[in-house]
Amino acid sequence: MPAANTPSSRLSLGTIGTLSLALLLSACAGTGGPVGNTTSTPAPRPTQICNAQAVQSFVGHNTAASTLETARKKSGSYMVRVLRENQPATMEYNQERLNVITNEAGKIIALRCG
């Protein structure tokens, strides 16, 4: 029987280590599922076009979060943007956005799409 520190015993320990590593790596291998790009693209959401006429009754209201969310839903918009009167803003038109214009006191003075 070889001594504990002989070359043949080290070889056996090395072999055992190699086999253990191979076993661990095989456990991490794929399970035979699809190969390649497996990320799926989510289905596009439907376009939500703004209708400012439907929310004109909100003129004079405060800009509380619940009021803004109710106005957004009622207008059919996807998003809402709050602007102060005469505040600079980007001018790109977004048919899914409801713009809520407020005065200094935070009261809604106009609602427009874009």
N, C-alpha and C positions, 0 to 999 in steps of 0.2 A: 504494500500500500504506500503511495507516495507521501512524502512529508507535506505539511501544510504550506510550505513556501517554495515548493519546487516548480519549475517551469510548466510541468504538466498540470499541476493544480491551478496555476494562474490561467492557463489556457481554458480549463474547464469553467472557471469563474468568468472569464471573458466571453466564452461561448454562451453561458447562461445570461450574462448581461445583454449580449447582442440579441438573443432570442426574446428576452423580456422587452427590449426596446421595439423589436419588430412586432410583438404582440400588442404593445400600447399604440403604436402607429396604425396598425390595422384596425384598431377599435375606432380611430378617428377618421378612417376612410369613409367615402360616400356609401350610401346604402343602395346604389343602383338606380337612383332617381334620374330625372332628365339631365342631360348634359348641355352645357352652354348657358346662355342668358336665361335665367329662370325668373327674373323679375317681371311681374305683369304690370302693364300700364293700366291705371284705373280708368274706368269709363268716364268720358267727359260729362260734366254736369250740364244740365240744360241752361240755356241763357235766360237770365232774369232781367227783363227790360223794365226800366223805370217808367212809372206813370205818375207825374207830379200832380195832375188834376185830382187824383184820388185822395190826396193828403193835404189839400189846402185848408182844411178845417183845423190843422195844427198851428196855424199862424196865431201868435199870441201866447202859446204855451211855453213853458220852460224847457230847457234841453236836458231834462233828466234822462238817464240811460234807458229807463223803461219807455219813455215817450219816444225817444229816437228809434228804439227797436220796434215799437208798434208802428211808427210811421214808415220805417223801412219795409216791414212786412206788408203793410197796407198798400204801399206804392208798387210792390212787386220787385223792388230793387234787391241786388245782391249785397250792396254795401252802402254806407252812409258816410258823408263827410260834413263836418260842422265848420263853418267859416264865419268870422266876424264880418260885419258890414265893412266894405272897402278893403278887406284883407287881401293881399296878393295871393294868388293861387295858380297852380298849373292850369293851362287852358285846354289840355287835351280832352276831348269829349269821350265820356265813358257811358254808354247807354245803360249800364247796370248800376250806376251810382246815383244816389239821391243826395243833393247838396242842400244842407240846412243852413240858412243864413240867419245870424242872430245880431241883436243890437248890443250896446254896452251893458245892459242889464241882464243879458243872457236869454232874452225872449226871442222866439222865432219870429222873424219878420218876412221871410220868403222861403219857399221850397221849390227847387228846380232840379231837373234831371241833368246829368252830365258829369 
